Amino acid sequence: MDFIMKRLFLLFYIGLACMTLSSSPLIGETIEVRGLAIGDKNSSKTEKYLQTQGGYQLLPFLNQQPSRSIKAYSGESLLLYEKVTTEGELPTYQIAEKVNLPKAAKSVLILTLDANGEESYLAVNDEFLEASYDKWLIINTTSKSVNFRVGADEKPFSIDANDGQICRIKSASSGSASALGQAKWNGNMKTFYSTYWPIREGERSIVIFIEQGNRIRVKKISDALLKK
């Protein structure tokens, strides 16, 4: 009987340990993370932190540029923490959000989205560590699929709702190219954006589609390259 009880207790603690591991990032699994705010302000509603080798580090959500890259612990999802302070005690960190990560991503851009007063997060694989001037990051935060074309003679890219992808731009590293965005309204494909954009060797573009009522707004950000 004692032997059986010991076996049961052992199995219980093994199961408890497995549950703990499955709900938190495995030490040693890391990913490069940057933050970006979609909106008019440089923040999320509350400050969010990442767990790193050196402790917990603030992840800024900037409006004009992605934040500096932070190497954080991760698993199938990325945990965002909020700092809890109590007078006379050291701060503690509680899990505030679990953000689903793209498979096999080595670097991600985390976007804060504000829809009807509710804050949400979207992680896209931005391949920032190996980015080049002709590999643009296109992000569609709208509820519609979007067709997007860079270059008058090129085929358009199709980007699903709430998705992002790396698109290769077939243009020289200087000069400019036409940009065209289209989506369906009431079953008809309509153009919502048309312009010319510069292409520069030392940077790539991040293009974000944002839904505002019955309109789609386009936000273009110049992203400086690590490798020129």
HELIX and SHEET records of a PDB file:
HELIX    1   1 ASP A    2  SER A   22  1                                  21    
HELIX    2   2 PHE A  128  GLU A  130  5                                   3    
SHEET    1   A 4 ILE A  70  TYR A  73  0                                        
SHEET    2   A 4 THR A  30  ALA A  37 -1                                        
SHEET    3   A 4 SER A 107  ALA A 115  1                                        
SHEET    4   A 4 GLU A 118  ASN A 125 -1                                        
SHEET    1   B 2 TYR A  49  THR A  52  0                                        
SHEET    2   B 2 GLY A  55  LEU A  58 -1                                        
SHEET    1   C 2 SER A  77  VAL A  84  0                                        
SHEET    2   C 2 THR A  92  ASN A 100 -1                                        
SHEET    1   D 4 ASP A 163  ARG A 168  0                                        
SHEET    2   D 4 LYS A 135  ASN A 140 -1                                        
SHEET    3   D 4 GLU A 203  GLN A 212  1                                        
SHEET    4   D 4 ARG A 215  ALA A 224 -1                                        
SHEET    1   E 4 PHE A 157  ILE A 159  0                                        
SHEET    2   E 4 VAL A 146  VAL A 150 -1                                        
SHEET    3   E 4 SER A 176  TRP A 185 -1                                        
SHEET    4   E 4 ASN A 188  PRO A 198 -1                                        
END                                                                             
